[in-house]
Amino acid sequence: MAPRLKVFEWSDGFHRFTVAAPSRPKALAAWGIQQDIFASGLAREAPEAEDAEAARARPGEVVERGLAVDVGQAGPRAARRKARKRPTAAEQRRVRSLENELEALDRAHADSAEAVRAEMKNLEARAADEKAQFDQTRTRLVRELAKARGKL
């Protein structure tokens, strides 16, 4: 008794490959594929496929059908894409405005940073003066303390 045939198909996006075989492994072998593309959902059992009758008429042979693809209507993304020759006046004004804002921000930051550096320089000078005065006073007090202890 001949094995019961099932129809299987898969597509690479440009062609549809249909085969009548008794099992999935036999279909994969007919297609010359080692990987189980049924597990990933790329291939499927298709008893009602367009080429099912042709595949059943020649079991084990692959029936290949080219798929017509109109590149201009391949998807909604292609319809949305517009080629513009030049930016609009409003877009140009927006870019100039943002460039001016950025330049003003950079200038303000540079001025602020310079003011902070000047303030830090003044604080460092003040800290040096405070340290010198501290050292001088401490040295005087240590000498006086040593004299006072010497008299005890």
C-alpha positions as CSV (number, residue, x, y, z in Angstrom):
1,M,0.0,0.0,0.0
2,A,1.4,3.4,-1.0
3,P,1.9,5.9,1.9
4,R,-0.6,8.7,2.3
5,L,0.7,11.9,0.8
6,K,0.5,15.3,2.5
7,V,1.1,18.6,0.7
8,F,3.7,21.0,2.3
9,E,4.8,24.5,1.2
10,W,7.2,27.2,2.1
11,S,8.1,30.6,0.5
12,D,11.3,32.6,0.3
13,G,9.2,35.7,-0.5
14,F,9.9,35.5,-4.2
15,H,8.9,31.9,-4.9
16,R,6.5,29.4,-3.3
17,F,7.8,25.8,-3.1
18,T,5.2,23.0,-2.8
19,V,5.8,19.3,-2.5
20,A,3.6,16.2,-1.9
21,A,5.4,13.9,0.5
22,P,4.4,11.3,3.2
23,S,6.1,13.3,6.1
24,R,7.8,16.6,7.0
25,P,11.3,15.1,6.9
26,K,10.6,13.8,3.3
27,A,9.4,17.3,2.3
28,L,12.5,18.9,3.8
29,A,14.7,16.3,1.9
30,A,12.8,17.1,-1.4
31,W,13.5,20.8,-0.9
32,G,17.1,20.1,0.0
33,I,16.9,21.7,3.4
34,Q,18.6,20.3,6.5
35,Q,17.1,22.7,9.1
36,D,13.5,22.1,10.4
37,I,11.8,25.1,8.9
38,F,8.4,23.8,10.1
39,A,9.5,24.5,13.7
40,S,10.1,28.2,12.9
41,G,6.8,28.5,11.0
42,L,8.5,29.1,7.7
43,A,7.0,25.9,6.2
44,R,3.6,24.5,6.8
45,E,1.2,21.7,5.8
46,A,-1.0,23.1,3.1
47,P,-3.6,20.6,1.8
48,E,-5.5,23.4,0.0
49,A,-2.5,25.2,-1.5
50,E,-2.7,26.6,-5.1
51,D,-0.3,24.0,-6.3
52,A,-1.6,21.1,-4.2
53,E,-3.0,19.1,-7.2
54,A,0.1,19.6,-9.3
55,A,2.2,18.4,-6.3
56,R,0.0,15.3,-5.8
57,A,0.3,14.5,-9.5
58,R,4.1,14.3,-9.1
59,P,4.9,13.1,-5.5
60,G,8.4,14.0,-4.2
61,E,8.9,16.7,-6.9
62,V,9.0,20.3,-5.9
63,V,6.5,22.6,-7.7
64,E,7.9,26.1,-7.8
65,R,5.7,29.2,-8.4
66,G,7.2,32.7,-8.8
67,L,5.4,35.3,-6.8
68,A,4.7,38.6,-8.4
69,V,5.8,41.5,-6.2
70,D,5.1,45.1,-7.2
71,V,7.9,46.9,-5.5
72,G,5.9,50.2,-5.6
73,Q,3.1,48.6,-3.5
74,A,5.2,46.3,-1.3
75,G,4.0,48.0,1.9
76,P,2.7,51.1,3.5
77,R,6.2,52.3,4.2
78,A,6.9,52.8,0.5
79,A,3.8,54.9,0.0
80,R,4.8,57.2,2.9
81,R,8.3,57.9,1.6
82,K,8.5,61.2,-0.3
83,A,11.5,62.6,-2.0
84,R,11.7,66.3,-1.3
85,K,14.1,68.5,-3.3
86,R,14.7,71.2,-0.7
87,P,13.6,72.1,2.8
88,T,10.7,74.5,3.2
89,A,11.2,78.1,4.3
90,A,9.6,77.3,7.7
91,E,12.1,74.4,8.2
92,Q,15.0,76.7,7.3
93,R,13.8,79.4,9.7
94,R,13.5,76.7,12.5
95,V,17.1,75.5,11.8
96,R,18.4,79.1,11.9
97,S,16.5,79.8,15.1
98,L,17.9,76.6,16.8
99,E,21.4,77.4,15.7
100,N,21.1,80.9,17.2
101,E,19.8,79.6,20.4
102,L,22.6,77.1,20.6
103,E,25.2,79.8,20.0
104,A,23.7,82.0,22.7
105,L,23.7,79.1,25.1
106,D,27.4,78.4,24.4
107,R,28.3,82.0,24.9
108,A,26.4,82.3,28.2
109,H,28.0,79.1,29.5
110,A,31.5,80.3,28.6
111,D,30.8,83.6,30.4
112,S,29.5,81.8,33.5
113,A,32.4,79.4,33.5
114,E,34.9,82.3,33.4
115,A,33.1,84.0,36.3
116,V,33.3,80.7,38.3
117,R,37.0,80.4,37.5
118,A,37.6,84.0,38.7
119,E,35.7,83.4,41.9
120,M,37.7,80.2,42.5
121,K,40.9,82.1,42.1
122,N,39.8,84.7,44.6
123,L,38.7,82.0,47.1
124,E,42.1,80.2,46.7
125,A,43.9,83.5,47.4
126,R,41.7,84.1,50.5
127,A,42.4,80.5,51.7
128,A,46.1,81.1,51.3
129,D,45.9,84.3,53.3
130,E,43.8,82.6,56.0
131,K,46.4,79.7,56.2
132,A,49.3,82.1,56.5
133,Q,47.6,84.1,59.3
134,F,46.7,80.8,61.1
135,D,50.2,79.5,60.8
136,Q,51.6,82.8,62.1
137,T,49.2,83.0,65.1
138,R,49.6,79.3,66.0
139,T,53.4,79.6,65.9
140,R,53.2,82.6,68.3
141,L,50.8,80.8,70.6
142,V,53.0,77.6,70.7
143,R,56.0,79.7,71.7
144,E,54.2,81.5,74.4
145,L,52.8,78.2,75.7
146,A,56.3,76.7,75.8
147,K,57.6,79.8,77.8
148,A,54.7,79.6,80.2
149,R,55.3,75.9,80.9
150,G,59.0,76.6,81.3
151,K,58.2,78.9,84.3
152,L,56.1,76.2,86.0
